[in-house]
Amino acid sequence: MQIRPFLESDESAVIALWNACKLTRPWNDPRKDIARKLTVQRELFFVGVIDNDIVASVMAAFDGHRGWINYLAVHPDFQRRKLGATLMKYVEQRLLDAGCPKINLQVRSTNENVLKFYRDIGYEQDDVVSLGKRLIPDAPAANTAASSLASKRLRNGPRPSAPKRFESLQ
């Protein structure tokens, strides 16, 4: 597997990979996640390529205190071949080169296979609780307009009824 930086032309293939790996969720628009990553430490966003096909990805970040790993993915057809471990070793070295003393990551508690993968490559569960707070509502592109309208209605209340003179137009 060749590991290289993410290119903007990789976007569709990476999103397809994430979908194949069941990493996407309705509340996270993957296109927005990629666009946001490209504005902050884009040099820590990598893909793994075999025969010109993207088969793996990882996003990393370093805030000066901790490193973070997101969207580690290996296509199901290529799993259990040490590609995930290889990609993790690569990104760990990039973070170490940046002075990162510790890496944090999050795994869904029900994802036993992924928890085992991380344990097998040296990660341990920290005695912490992960908390989150969404600052910018996110939704897949197809639902963005509807979601935005729904959010506006929640903030502003229901749309006022049309004046009687316009009832025939509705």
N, C-alpha and C positions, 0 to 999 in steps of 0.2 A: 504494500500500500504506500503510495506517495502522499505525504502530508504537505499541504500548502495553504497559504492564506486564502480566506474566502474572497471571491470576486463577485461583484454585483450581478454578473451574468449567471451565477450559481443559485440565485434566489429560488427559482421554481424547483430545481432539483433538490435543494436542501429542505424546502417545505414538504415536498413529496416524501423525502426520507423521514422527516419528523412525523408525518401522518402515518407512514408505514410502521414506525416505532411507537405509535400511539402517544406521542409527547404533546400534541396540541390539545388545547382545551378551549371551550367556547369563549371564555373570558379573556383569553390572550390571542390577539391577532398575530400570527407568525410574521406577516409582512411588516407590521409595526415593530415587533421585537427585533427583526433584522435591521430595519431602518434606524432604530434607536441605538443598536450596537454599533452601527457604522459611524455614529457620531462620537463614540467613547471607546477608546482603545480597540479600534478595528483590527489592529495588529495581533490581537489575542482571539481572533475568530478564525478557526481552521476547518478544513475539510480533508477527508481521506479519500483518495481516488485510486481506483483499480480499473485498468483498461478504459480510461477516459470517463468512467462513471463515478459519480459521488456516492460512496457507500458509507461514509461516516462524517460526523461533525462534532465540534465542541466550541462553545463560547467560554471565554475566561475573562476575569477582571481582577484588578488589584487596586485596592483603595489606600494603600500605604500601611494598612494594618493587617488585613486578611485578603487572601485570594478567594475567588468564587468561581465555581464551575456551573455552567448551565448548558442545557441542550446537548449533552453527550449522547450521541446516537450512532448505532451501527445497524445498517439494514438487516432485517431478520434473516435474509439469505446468506449473510456473511458473519453472523454471530457465532460465538464459540470457536473463533479462530485467532483469538488474542489481539484482534484489531482495536477493541476498546481499551485494553490495557496498554497497547502501543501508543494510541492517541493520548491517553492519560499521562503516560511517562513523558511524552513530548511536551504537552502543555504544562506539566509540573516543572519541567526544566526551564521553560520560558518564564514561568512565575518565579522560580528560584533565581534566575538571572536578573530579574527585576527587584530582588531583595525580599520577596514574599516569604514570611516565616511559617505560615500555616494556611491551608486551604480549607474552606467550608463548601459544602454543597447540600442540597436538599433532595431527598428521595421520598416519594409517597410511601407511607408506612405499610401499605398493602402490597407493595412491589417487592416481594421476597427475592426474586431472581436478581434484581438490580442491587438490593441490599447485600446479597451474597457476593456479587461481583466486586463491589467496593470493599467489602471486608477482605476478600481474597487478594486485593492489591494494596492492603495496608491501612485502609480507612477504618476508624472506630466511631461508634456513636458517642457524641458529646452529651453531657448531662445538661441540655438546654431545651427550651421550648421555642420553636420557630413561630414568630408572630409576623403578621403582614397587614398592611393598610394600603388599599388602592388609592392613589392620588389622581390618576387619570383613568376614567372608565375606558375600557378597551373591549372591542367586539370584533369578530371577523368582518372583513370588508363588506361582505354581502349584507350584513345586518347593521352596519354602522349608521345609515340614515334612519332606519326604524328605531334603533337603540337611542340615537340622539334625540329623536322626536319624543320617544317615551320618557327619556330623562327630563326633557324640557317640560313635558306635561306634568311629571311628578313634582318638579320645582314650582311650576306656575299654576298648577291646578288644571282642570279640564278646559278644553277649548270652549270659549263662549259660543252660545247658540247664534246662528246667523240671524240677522234681522229678518223680520217677516217678509220684507220686499224681495229677499234673495232666496226664500224657501223654494221657489220653483226651479232654481238653478241647481239645487243639490240633488 
